């Protein structure tokens, strides 16, 4: 294993289940034998504010924050929050984004404007962009609240880790009551 | 060897378990909260939430004096509250090891200032460890207990947000064995700090520091990493990781103990380099001490004293050039500030205070978000418990008419933390303000921790729930009323009536947080907007509810729209709508 560090950034809105997704991802990477670091901010920023989670893995990882402009993959849970994080992605990086808009308060109050045509703007700069209809797939899995697991499934294709690591970790970390729909959601995302 | 991926906070809890800690106490505070929350899984630890950090430390001191190892945790500003016992504890020393874990918050992710706790170690003359990842957080916690007993001193363990909340891989060890059984042994010369005893303890404190300074030169937690031998860096904590990223070829003196500094080790290291950097977040704490030794270093003239460092910021500071991103936005992006959750019981109180044109002295909690537009009903926020004293001070100056506008707003947990003292003063000195206690039955902002008014303990046991009404009456408040903040008009009426009163009054706005863990609040069916009835008046938008969005309409005025994924059916919007446009969505 060379000391190539891979950088995954997850962004979205507080309350979208980013924390659980990044927990599962880092657990999977550890299980696969990597050194892993994961970083995000808890507390005030989580109350409906922008949330960013950094996950880095390789043979040896120093900083838990991804050096600016070096994210290899960006997984966005909401269009504006995906768009906001693009400067952190390296040229040629991959972008996976949920096709969902959540209007922040300044937009609702008419003080600021939500940018138009975000998907087109993203794919113009990053040819490897995938738009995921998370809500539809989550509903198909049986629960609209499994969008985070659908997105994790979509991400899993960009990370070269054995499927059993994913399945094992989902079994371990998702409450039994919700396991079946989450496995379904994960597989729907993974088959994109 | 068992491996796990743990946050810094989880690793400290694990380290405390492995070190044989018997008692742990804390007041929740981001980014330190999860330390105590993670103690619950270890049955050998009695872990509890204290009403404030001073009490938490005093509980820890008691356990230490009984020869049990104790860990006390708090955020940086919590040390201000606990400083009184801390400084004298430095004189008494310990019996069982005592570690104070403190989490700083550079960049103010969730705090009111970015004070650097390392200054407290120097000020109180006690050692401080600073881990650079979760493995060190675990290991240093164990070492900190040994150090505490070896040198008869409390020990501080400092983390920063990026250590507390970052996860990394650690190896787990077995719990230590052979620790002494707790005992009740009198030793007044050591434990009773009246002047004649304390005078004798002070020289011991000074000797202790000198001994530790020498000892620290030979300890593996202070280590030199030699690479290319050209540039030298002295660093500690998370800054070490950024230094390694930005300067892969630099030689690094990585300090695990940031106070007292290993002076001889620093001299020997510094002698090898023409260019020597100190890379540290916030204050020039290491830098100033190294300079005082007569060693020339580059520090705060290169790296910012404000905010946190990142790999990019370190690189930019070193090169003097801003780094260029591949992508940059060509348009301004709307901000997404945090806001109160849908269904938050605090919302209607601030909605009313805004309409009543109150001058609101605020406090620390989720409800500090009452400052944000469109609620915009908070005019001061200083520290835990400050709202009530601030209101008293203002009232002393104002005309009767203006005095009535002053309202102190404080949460249940914050009220019990240090607000109650302010209320005593308000009554005792005949002030005339209105105090609103936002009683959501939980310490919400830090992630829903129990408090003495919750009815539960950290360990999950049922507990006496403090009767806030009786407590307020007991300190002499004659007018105490309880309102349900989900009833908008009734709440406003009571607030208005109490604001007009020329005596101290307390309004308790009681409704459980939507997110409480025990006795959870059920979500009700989402509301929906009848767009034919909606006139586009925007009255509902003044609630600042994240579930209410604005959509364009044919007449150009726009209409309200409720996002069914977010709406919890609290019904506030229905109450503020004059056109009966909000109804329950039936599938």
Boltz contact constraints between the chains, C-beta under 6 A:
constraints:
  - contact:
      token1: [A, 26]
      token2: [B, 5]
      max_distance: 6.0
  - contact:
      token1: [A, 26]
      token2: [B, 167]
      max_distance: 6.0
  - contact:
      token1: [A, 30]
      token2: [B, 5]
      max_distance: 6.0
  - contact:
      token1: [A, 30]
      token2: [B, 169]
      max_distance: 6.0
  - contact:
      token1: [A, 37]
      token2: [B, 166]
      max_distance: 6.0
  - contact:
      token1: [A, 37]
      token2: [B, 168]
      max_distance: 6.0
  - contact:
      token1: [A, 38]
      token2: [B, 167]
      max_distance: 6.0
  - contact:
      token1: [A, 39]
      token2: [B, 166]
      max_distance: 6.0
  - contact:
      token1: [A, 41]
      token2: [B, 109]
      max_distance: 6.0
  - contact:
      token1: [A, 42]
      token2: [B, 165]
      max_distance: 6.0
  - contact:
      token1: [A, 43]
      token2: [B, 30]
      max_distance: 6.0
  - contact:
      token1: [A, 43]
      token2: [B, 110]
      max_distance: 6.0
  - contact:
      token1: [A, 44]
      token2: [B, 110]
      max_distance: 6.0
  - contact:
      token1: [A, 44]
      token2: [B, 338]
      max_distance: 6.0
  - contact:
      token1: [A, 45]
      token2: [B, 338]
      max_distance: 6.0
  - contact:
      token1: [A, 47]
      token2: [B, 338]
      max_distance: 6.0
  - contact:
      token1: [A, 48]
      token2: [B, 338]
      max_distance: 6.0
  - contact:
      token1: [A, 48]
      token2: [B, 339]
      max_distance: 6.0
  - contact:
      token1: [A, 48]
      token2: [B, 546]
      max_distance: 6.0
  - contact:
      token1: [A, 49]
      token2: [B, 336]
      max_distance: 6.0
  - contact:
      token1: [A, 49]
      token2: [B, 337]
      max_distance: 6.0
  - contact:
      token1: [A, 49]
      token2: [B, 338]
      max_distance: 6.0
  - contact:
      token1: [A, 50]
      token2: [B, 336]
      max_distance: 6.0
  - contact:
      token1: [A, 62]
      token2: [B, 241]
      max_distance: 6.0
  - contact:
      token1: [A, 62]
      token2: [B, 244]
      max_distance: 6.0
  - contact:
      token1: [A, 62]
      token2: [B, 245]
      max_distance: 6.0
  - contact:
      token1: [A, 63]
      token2: [B, 241]
      max_distance: 6.0
  - contact:
      token1: [A, 63]
      token2: [B, 242]
      max_distance: 6.0
  - contact:
      token1: [A, 63]
      token2: [B, 245]
      max_distance: 6.0
  - contact:
      token1: [A, 63]
      token2: [B, 311]
      max_distance: 6.0
  - contact:
      token1: [A, 64]
      token2: [B, 166]
      max_distance: 6.0
  - contact:
      token1: [A, 65]
      token2: [B, 310]
      max_distance: 6.0
  - contact:
      token1: [A, 67]
      token2: [B, 245]
      max_distance: 6.0
  - contact:
      token1: [A, 67]
      token2: [B, 311]
      max_distance: 6.0
  - contact:
      token1: [A, 67]
      token2: [B, 312]
      max_distance: 6.0
  - contact:
      token1: [A, 68]
      token2: [B, 312]
      max_distance: 6.0
  - contact:
      token1: [A, 68]
      token2: [B, 323]
      max_distance: 6.0
  - contact:
      token1: [A, 69]
      token2: [B, 325]
      max_distance: 6.0
  - contact:
      token1: [A, 84]
      token2: [B, 333]
      max_distance: 6.0
  - contact:
      token1: [A, 86]
      token2: [B, 327]
      max_distance: 6.0
  - contact:
      token1: [A, 87]
      token2: [B, 325]
      max_distance: 6.0
  - contact:
      token1: [A, 87]
      token2: [B, 327]
      max_distance: 6.0
  - contact:
      token1: [A, 87]
      token2: [B, 328]
      max_distance: 6.0
  - contact:
      token1: [A, 91]
      token2: [B, 326]
      max_distance: 6.0
  - contact:
      token1: [A, 103]
      token2: [B, 549]
      max_distance: 6.0
  - contact:
      token1: [A, 104]
      token2: [B, 334]
      max_distance: 6.0
  - contact:
      token1: [A, 104]
      token2: [B, 336]
      max_distance: 6.0
  - contact:
      token1: [A, 105]
      token2: [B, 339]
      max_distance: 6.0
  - contact:
      token1: [A, 106]
      token2: [B, 334]
      max_distance: 6.0
  - contact:
      token1: [A, 106]
      token2: [B, 335]
      max_distance: 6.0
  - contact:
      token1: [A, 107]
      token2: [B, 334]
      max_distance: 6.0
  - contact:
      token1: [A, 108]
      token2: [B, 549]
      max_distance: 6.0
  - contact:
      token1: [A, 108]
      token2: [B, 550]
      max_distance: 6.0
  - contact:
      token1: [A, 109]
      token2: [B, 374]
      max_distance: 6.0
  - contact:
      token1: [A, 112]
      token2: [B, 334]
      max_distance: 6.0
  - contact:
      token1: [A, 115]
      token2: [B, 331]
      max_distance: 6.0
  - contact:
      token1: [A, 125]
      token2: [B, 327]
      max_distance: 6.0
